[in-house]
Amino acid sequence: MKLKQQIIDNKYQDLLDNITTYFANGKVIYHDRNIVKEVSYLGQTYVIKRFKVPNKIHRYTYTYFRKSKAKRSYLHSLQLGSFSPRPIAYLEYYNNGLLDQSYFISEKFDFDFDMTIALAGRQYDDRVNLLKQFTQFIYSLHENRIMHLDLWNGNVLVKQDNDKYEFRVVDNNRMKFIDPSISLRAKNFQRLGFSESDFNLVFSEYARLIDTDVDEFVKYYLAHNKKHEFKNHTKKKLKKLKKLFK
C-alpha cells in the first residue's frame, strides 16, 4: 500500500508511522461519516481525524485531479495560523493506485464548548457579549482574506476566560483565501444556526465593523439565503424522483 504524508516536525514521525495503533487506542470525540479521536503523544494531546474512504469516483478524483480532504485540511490550517488549532500532519494511504484511508492530525485546542452549546441557555447580557466577540472573530477572518465555506456553529470552538472568549475554526478542508466583497461576507453567515434576534445583533455589529448600512448587509444575506433554500428544495425533489424510478 502506497503512502503519502507531510509533517510539520520530524518529532512526530513515530506517531505517523504507528497511526493505526494510536488511532485504535484513542478517545472518540466524534463518530459519524468521519471519525475524530484524541490521542496522547509525547505527553501532549492531539486530535486525529480519519476521513471516510471515498467512493470509487471520488477516489479517482482525489488521486488525480484534486487534493484530498486530509491534505486540504492540513494546508488550509497552515494558512489559518492562530485562527485554527495548529496542524501537525496529514497521511494518505493508496490501494491499487487510488486513495484509500486518509488522516489529518492537529494539536488539541483546549476549548470549553462549541458555538451551539455556547448559546444554549445564556442570559441576555452574556449572550450579547459572546455574539459580539464572535462577530469580531468572523470579521477578523474576512479581513485576513479567509472564507470558511463550512462555517456553522459546530465548527467554531470556544474557550471562555470570565467575560473574554477565544475562538478557533475546525473542519477546514473547504476554504477560500480571497478578498471578500460585502455580498460574499453576508453569504458566509448563512449556515450559522442563530435565532432571529441573535442574527439581528450579529448583523448590526458586523455592519458597524465594516462601516456599512445594516439593512443593505441584511439584503445581501437574504438574497443568498433565498438561493440556498431554493437549491436545497430542488435537491430534495430530485431525491424523491430518483426513488420513484428505482
Buried (B, 14 or more C-beta within 10 A) or exposed (E): EEEBBBBBEEEBEEBBEEBEEBBEEBEEEEEEEBBBBEBEBEEEEBBBBBBEBBEEEBBBBBBEEEBBBBBBBBBBBBBBEEBBBBBBBBBBBBEEEBBBBBBBBBBBBEBEBBBBEBBEEEEEEEBBBBBBBBBBBBBBBBEEEBBBEBBBBBBBBBBBEEEEBBBBBBBBBBBEEEEBEBBBBBBBBBBBEBEEEBBBBBBBBBBEBEEBEBEEBBEBBEEBBEEEEEEEEEEEEEEEEEEEEE
